């Protein structure tokens, strides 16, 4: 039976969250946790095997208009299948297939952490179903549709391209970056799950979004412009953006620094380490940055006990892999 397989990495956002929604740049890192998709053609009927979403294989159909029907699942499970549904709508199989997905690497101790599993799954599924490398604009649109029209696409870009990138959503642009020697980065799990979609709804409820985000977009532009070839400039850029993000949280009353981030920022400052949320905030992931390896090690050693913890992450330079 013909088989196609694809995998794509997750992400950490170094700086630019929220501001990226208004066209400001974001610096994003692809990390070595991968979503994997395997397509086997020649099946008797279409079926999806997605163990991180549902414990049983799910039969499905795709009509000539691209409408997907799932069989034998409840509405809650159907909602969780939204990413695969949007990919199938855009890249319908020409014959019955078995789709197997694996996003286990995006979990720690059975809890999903916010490393961009849905974006990585979107990229890998689109490539496996189409048999080719998809265009960035296409997979950004597919992923956004699965999120109800929300999201900038920086996580999709990291999954597709790999490495470190500067990403802009308006106009859509990706520029590769080289991390400077001596830059130390650590991903931190706060122990509190958070909903990015919920925070985006809260942002939309603020009223004129552009006005609320103007100081943050200016900070993102300045931070990216200040990145040099030395680690100290990167640490300074992240420190400046972390300060702007904290000011944005205060001015909007969005709970970006809740869920453990505020306490971790204070702890990091005691060790001359920069810490900030990586993503929407409210818990989930943070990132610690320093050009002093010993200081960063001391901060990590001082982290509160579980469920807070260090994530074992490396930079993934490959991006999408298709075979």
N, C-alpha and C positions, 0 to 999 in steps of 0.2 A: 504494500500500500504506500502511495506517495506520502512523505512526511515533511513538514516544514516546522522548524523550531526557531524561536527568537527569545532574546532576553534583553532587559534594559535596567539600568541602575536607578537607585533612589537619589535623594538630594538632601543637602543642607543649604539653607540660605544664609549667607554671611552678612549681607546688609541689603537694604532696599525694600523689605516687606512693607506692605500698604502703599508706599510711594510708587511702587511699580504699577499699581492700578491706574495711575494718572500719567503714565508714559515716562516716569523717571527710571534710571537704570537700577538694576539689582545685580549683585554679585552672588552667584550660585555655584555650589560645588556638587558634582556627582559623587556618590559614595558607593562603596562596594557591597551593597545589599541589592540583589537582583530579583525582578519579577521575570518569570519564565512562562512561555506559552508554547505548546506543542499542538500542531494540527495534523490529524491523520485523515486522509481522504479515503473514499471507498467504503465508508460505513453504510449500514442499512438505513440509518436515519440520523438526523442531526442530534448531537448530545453534547452537553457541557459538563465537564468534571472540574469543579472549582472548590476544593476542600476547605479553603479559608473563608468561603462564602456560604456554602451549604454542604451538608455531610453526604448527600445523595446526588448522583448524576441527574442532570435535568435535561429532558428532551425539549427541543425547540424547533420552530419553523421560521423561515424568512420569506415573506411573499414578494412578488415582483416589484412592489413599491418600496421594499426595504423595511416593512413593518415586521417586528419580531414578536413572536408569541412563545411564552414559556408554558410548559405543561406540568401540572402536579405540584406547583409551589404556591405559597401564600403571598399576599401583597408585600409583606415586609421583606421576604426573600427576593421578590421581583424588584423591589427598590434597590437592593444591594447588588443586583445584577445590571445596574444602569450603565456602568462603564462598558461591559461586554456588549450590551444591547446597542449602545451608540456606535461601537466599532463595527458590529455586524450590519447595522443600517448603512454605514458608509462603505464597508467592504464585504458585501454578502458573498458567501461561498457559492461557487458554481455547481457544486454537487454535495451530497450529504457528507458531513465531516464530524469527527470527534475532536472537541477542543479541550485540552487539559491545561489548567493554569496552576501556578505555584507562586504564592507570595509569602511563603513561610519565613523568609529572611527578614521580613518587615515586622516581625513579632519578637518581643523579649518576654520570656517567661509567660507565654500565652497572651500577652497584651500587645495590640498593634500600636506601634510608635509612629510618629508623624514624619516618616522619611519619604513620603510621596509614592506610596504603593499604587494608588489609582492612576497616577500619571505614568509610572513605569509600566503598569499593566496595559494602559492605552497604547503606548508606543510599541510594546512587544506584540500585542495582539494584532494591531494594525499591520505590522511588518509580516507576521506569520500568516495572516489571512490573505494579504495581497501578494506575498512573495517578493516584496521589494522594500527598499527604504522609503518610508512615507515623507512627504513634504511637511516641514514644521508647521506651517499655517494650517494644514489639514488636521493634524493630530491635536493641535491647540484647540481648533474648533470642535473636534469630536469630544475632547475632554471637558471643554466648557459646557457643551450641551448636556453631558452627564451630570454636571454640577448645577444645572438650572440656569445656565448662562453666566455663571460667576467664574472668577479666577482670571489671572493674568497670563498663565502659561509658562511661567519661569521653571516650574517643576518638570513640565513636558520637555522643555528645551534641554534641561540638564540630562534627562533620561535619553534623549535622542543623541546629543552631542558628546556627553561625557566631559571629564576634566573640570576645570574652572572656567566660568564664562561670565561676561557681562551681558545681561539680557534686557531688552526693551520691548514692551508690548506695542507701543505706538510711536513711530512705525516699528513693525516687527523686525528685530535685529538681534543677532548673536555674535559676540566677539570673543575669541579665546583669550584666556589669561594664563600666565605662568606664575605660580606661587613663588614668592622669594625664598631664598635659603634662610633657614632659621625661624621661619614662621611656624609656631606651634598651635595646633587646633585640636579641640576635643569636643565631641558631641556629648551632651548631658541630658539624660532622661529625668524630668522633674518628678515623676511618680504620679502625675495627674494627667489623665487624658483630656483632650480639648477638641472642639469642633471648629475647624476652619470655616465651614459654611455658616455656622452660627455667628461667627465674628463678622463675616462679610455682610450678613443681614443687619447686624448691629451698625456697621459702618454706613450701610445704605439708609438707615433710619436717622442718621445725623442731619439730613437735609442736603444742602449743596456740598457734594463730596469734594469737589475740586478746591473750594475755599478752605475746607477743614484740613485738607492734605497739603496745601501750599508750603507751609514751613518744612514739612517732612520731605517733600519732593526736592526742595532746595537743598536740604541736608544730604539727600542721596546723591544729587549731582555733585556737590562739593566733595563728598567722601570718595566717590569713584575717581574724580579728577585728581585727588591727592594721593592715589595709590602709586607708589614708586617701585623701584627694584629692591628695596630694602624692607626687612620685616617690620621695622619700627613704623614706617609709613602706613602699613596695613593695620597694625595694632591701633595707631592713632585714628585711622579712618573708621574702624569699627567702634572705637570709644566715642567718637563724635556722633556717629549714627545712633548708638545706643542711648546717648543723652537726648538726642532729638526724638527718638521713639518714646522715651519716658515722658518727655514734655507733651508729646501728642496724646499719650494715654491720659495724662492729667487733664489736658484741655478738652478732651472728648468724653471722659469718664468711661471709656472702653476698658475692660479689665485685662488689658494686655499683660500687665506685670503680675497678675494674680497666679494662683496655681503653683507657687513656689519660686517664680522668677525674681520677685523683689528681694527675697531672702538670699537667693543665690548671687544676685548682683552685689549685695552688701558683703557677702562672704568673699567674693572674688576681689573686691576692692581692698580687703585686708591683706591680700597677697600680691597686690599690684598686678592683678590679672583682669582682663576685660571679659565680662559675661553679658550676654543679651539673649532674649528669646530668638529662636530660629524659626520664623514663620509667624502665624497669627497670634501666638501667645496664649495666655490663660491656662498655662500648663504645657504639657507635651514636651517639646524639645527646646533646648538652649544650646548655645555654642560658647565655649571659652577660648580666648585668644591671648597669646603672649609671645614675646620674643625671648623669654627667659624660661628655659625648660625646667629649671629647678623650682621656680616660682609656681609654674603651672602644676608640677607634680605635687607641690605642697598643698595647693588649692584642691586638687583631686583627692588627696589623702584626707582633707578636712570636710569632704562632702558629708551631708547628713546620711544616716543609715537608710537601708532599703525602705521604700521602693525607689528613692533617688539613686541614680547611679551613672557611671561612665558607660557610654556606648563604644564598643570596639568597632571603629570605622576607619577606613582608608579612602583615599581619593581614587575613583574609578576613571581612568583615562580613555576607556574604550567606547563608552556610550552604547548605542544599539548594536547588538550582535545578531546576525541572521544567518541561518544555515538550512 
